[in-house]
Amino acid sequence: MLLEVLELRERIEEAETEAEVEEMRRDNEERVAKSVRVLEEAFARDNIEAARREAVRLRYWVNVGDTLREWERGKPVLLHH
């Protein structure tokens, strides 16, 4: 997962247009929605360990979303953990 986040960070840094970033935003919104579903299922099964792991994943995707919303061409990309 960390590799995926780092690759996405590079793509954000290399983005030249709002359209490129918008596509990444849509993809990330799908990741967030999937992660929320997995988290809900883990809680429904009372699987605290799976919920904990997915909560960490969700936090990464939320941070990526924040970065994408704040994107400006040429502005350094900072992902918070």
C-alpha positions as CSV (number, residue, x, y, z in Angstrom):
1,M,0.0,0.0,0.0
2,L,2.8,2.4,0.8
3,L,4.2,1.9,-2.6
4,E,0.9,2.8,-4.1
5,V,0.7,5.9,-2.1
6,L,4.2,7.0,-3.1
7,E,3.5,6.3,-6.7
8,L,0.3,8.4,-6.5
9,R,2.3,11.2,-4.8
10,E,4.7,11.2,-7.8
11,R,1.8,11.4,-10.2
12,I,0.3,14.3,-8.3
13,E,3.7,16.1,-8.4
14,E,4.0,15.5,-12.1
15,A,0.5,16.6,-12.9
16,E,0.3,19.5,-15.3
17,T,-3.4,20.1,-15.6
18,E,-6.5,20.3,-13.5
19,A,-8.0,17.5,-15.7
20,E,-5.2,15.1,-14.6
21,V,-5.8,15.9,-11.0
22,E,-9.6,15.6,-11.4
23,E,-9.1,12.0,-12.7
24,M,-6.9,11.2,-9.7
25,R,-9.6,12.7,-7.4
26,R,-12.3,10.5,-8.8
27,D,-10.1,7.4,-8.5
28,N,-9.3,8.4,-4.9
29,E,-12.9,8.9,-4.0
30,E,-13.5,5.3,-5.2
31,R,-10.7,4.2,-2.9
32,V,-12.2,6.0,0.0
33,A,-15.6,4.6,-0.6
34,K,-14.2,1.0,-0.9
35,S,-12.2,1.5,2.3
36,V,-15.3,2.7,4.2
37,R,-17.3,-0.4,3.0
38,V,-14.4,-2.7,4.1
39,L,-14.3,-0.9,7.5
40,E,-18.1,-1.2,7.9
41,E,-17.9,-4.9,7.2
42,A,-15.1,-5.4,9.6
43,F,-17.1,-3.8,12.4
44,A,-20.2,-5.7,11.5
45,R,-18.2,-9.0,11.9
46,D,-16.6,-7.6,15.1
47,N,-13.2,-8.0,13.5
48,I,-11.3,-5.4,15.3
49,E,-7.9,-6.2,13.8
50,A,-9.3,-5.9,10.2
51,A,-11.0,-2.7,11.2
52,R,-7.7,-1.3,12.6
53,R,-5.9,-2.1,9.4
54,E,-8.5,-0.6,7.2
55,A,-8.7,2.5,9.3
56,V,-5.0,3.1,8.6
57,R,-5.6,2.6,4.9
58,L,-8.6,5.0,5.0
59,R,-6.5,7.6,6.7
60,Y,-3.9,7.4,3.9
61,W,-6.6,7.8,1.2
62,V,-8.2,10.7,3.1
63,N,-4.8,12.4,3.2
64,V,-4.3,11.8,-0.5
65,G,-7.8,13.4,-1.1
66,D,-6.8,16.4,0.9
67,T,-3.6,16.8,-1.1
68,L,-5.6,16.5,-4.4
69,R,-8.1,19.2,-3.3
70,E,-5.2,21.5,-2.4
71,W,-3.3,20.8,-5.7
72,E,-1.8,23.8,-7.5
73,R,0.5,23.4,-10.5
74,G,4.1,23.7,-9.4
75,K,3.3,23.6,-5.7
76,P,5.2,21.0,-3.6
77,V,3.1,17.9,-2.7
78,L,3.0,17.1,1.0
79,L,1.3,14.0,2.2
80,H,0.6,13.9,5.9
81,H,0.6,10.5,7.7
